[in-house]
Amino acid sequence: MAVTETHTLDMSAILLGSYELADRIKFSAETADYLYWKQRKDADEEVRQLVKEFAKAKELFEECERFGHFHPNYHEALDRVKAVQERLDAVESVLRFKEAEKRLDNLLYDVSEIIARSVSDTIKVPSNDPLAAGVGCSSGGSCSGKCG
C-alpha cells in the first residue's frame, strides 16, 4: 500500500506542477501578445472581406483541381488563390498575429523539449515547424541512403 501512496503523491505533485506551469504560460507576454493580435485580426473588417474572397478563390481552384493541370482555368485559379493569400498576409493584424503565434509556438516547443530531454535524449518532441530537424530520411541531415 505504501508504494501506491508514494506513487499517488508523486503524480499529485507532477500534476500540480503542470498546472502551475500552464498558468505561467497562460499569463506570459507571448500569450498576451498572441491573444491581442488574434482579437485584432478577428475584428478587422479588411481581413473578413479577404477571408471571404479567399474562400471563393479556393472553392474555384478546388473545382479546377479536380481535373488537374488540364483544366483550362487551373493556373488562373491557382494564381488568384495565391494573390488573395498574399494580400491577406500583408494586412498588419494578420502579419502581427502570425508573428505572435510563432513566438508562442516556440515557447511551447521549448518547454516541451526541456521536459522531454529531462527524461531522455531520445524522446521525440513534436513541432509545428515543417522544416524542423529530425531523424531519418528527409531530415536534411547526412543520410546513407540505406533506409529501405
C-alpha positions in Angstrom: 0.0 0.0 0.0 2.9 2.4 0.7 4.1 2.1 -2.9 0.7 3.1 -4.2 0.6 6.1 -1.8 4.0 7.3 -2.8 3.1 6.9 -6.5 -0.1 8.9 -5.9 1.8 11.7 -4.1 4.3 11.8 -6.9 1.6 12.1 -9.5 -0.2 14.8 -7.5 3.0 16.8 -7.3 3.6 16.4 -11.0 0.0 17.4 -11.9 0.2 20.4 -9.5 3.5 21.5 -11.1 2.0 21.1 -14.6 -1.0 23.3 -13.6 1.4 25.9 -12.3 3.5 25.8 -15.5 0.3 26.1 -17.6 -0.7 29.2 -15.6 2.7 30.8 -16.1 2.5 30.2 -19.9 -1.2 31.4 -19.9 -0.2 34.7 -18.3 3.1 35.1 -20.3 3.9 38.0 -22.6 3.8 35.7 -25.5 0.3 34.5 -24.8 -1.0 38.1 -24.1 0.5 39.3 -27.4 -1.0 36.3 -29.3 -4.5 36.9 -27.8 -4.3 40.6 -28.5 -3.4 40.2 -32.2 -5.9 37.3 -32.6 -8.6 39.6 -31.4 -7.4 42.5 -33.6 -7.3 40.1 -36.6 -10.8 38.7 -35.9 -12.2 42.2 -35.6 -10.5 43.5 -38.8 -13.1 44.2 -41.5 -10.5 44.0 -44.2 -9.4 40.6 -43.0 -13.1 39.4 -43.0 -13.5 40.5 -46.6 -10.3 39.0 -47.8 -11.1 35.7 -46.0 -14.4 35.6 -47.9 -12.6 36.4 -51.1 -10.0 33.7 -50.3 -12.7 31.1 -49.7 -14.4 31.9 -53.1 -11.0 31.7 -54.8 -10.1 28.4 -53.1 -13.5 26.9 -54.0 -13.0 27.8 -57.7 -9.5 26.4 -57.5 -10.7 23.1 -55.9 -13.2 22.8 -58.8 -10.4 23.2 -61.3 -8.1 21.0 -59.3 -10.4 18.0 -59.8 -9.2 18.0 -63.4 -5.6 18.9 -62.6 -3.4 20.9 -64.9 -5.6 20.0 -67.8 -8.4 22.3 -66.7 -8.3 25.5 -68.8 -8.6 27.7 -65.8 -6.3 25.8 -63.4 -3.3 28.2 -63.4 -5.6 31.3 -63.4 -7.5 29.9 -60.4 -4.2 29.0 -58.6 -2.8 32.5 -59.3 -5.9 34.0 -57.8 -5.7 32.0 -54.6 -2.0 33.0 -54.2 -2.8 36.7 -54.9 -5.6 36.8 -52.3 -3.3 34.9 -49.8 -0.6 37.5 -50.4 -3.0 40.4 -49.8 -4.3 38.7 -46.6 -0.7 38.1 -45.3 0.1 41.7 -45.9 -2.6 43.0 -43.6 -0.9 44.2 -40.4 -3.2 42.4 -38.0 -2.6 39.1 -39.8 1.1 39.7 -40.1 1.4 40.5 -36.3 -0.9 37.6 -35.4 1.3 35.1 -37.3 4.4 36.5 -35.7 2.9 36.3 -32.2 1.6 32.8 -33.0 5.2 31.7 -34.0 6.6 33.2 -30.7 4.0 31.3 -28.6 4.6 28.1 -30.6 8.4 28.5 -30.0 7.7 28.9 -26.2 5.6 25.8 -26.1 8.1 23.8 -28.1 11.0 24.9 -25.8 9.0 23.9 -22.7 8.1 20.6 -24.3 11.7 20.0 -25.3 13.0 20.8 -21.8 10.6 18.4 -20.3 11.3 15.6 -22.8 15.1 16.0 -22.5 14.9 15.8 -18.7 13.5 12.3 -19.2 15.6 11.1 -22.2 17.5 12.5 -25.1 15.7 10.0 -27.4 12.1 11.2 -26.8 10.6 12.9 -29.8 9.3 16.4 -29.3 6.5 17.4 -31.8 6.9 20.7 -33.6 4.7 22.8 -35.9 7.8 23.7 -38.0 7.7 21.6 -41.2 11.4 22.2 -41.6 12.4 21.1 -38.1 15.5 18.9 -37.9 14.5 15.4 -37.3 16.0 11.9 -37.6 15.8 9.8 -40.7 15.2 10.4 -44.3 14.0 13.9 -45.4 15.6 15.5 -42.4 18.3 17.3 -44.3 21.0 15.5 -42.3 23.6 13.1 -43.5 21.8 10.0 -44.9 23.5 6.8 -46.0 20.6 6.1 -48.4 20.3 2.6 -46.9 16.9 3.0 -45.2 15.0 0.6 -47.4 
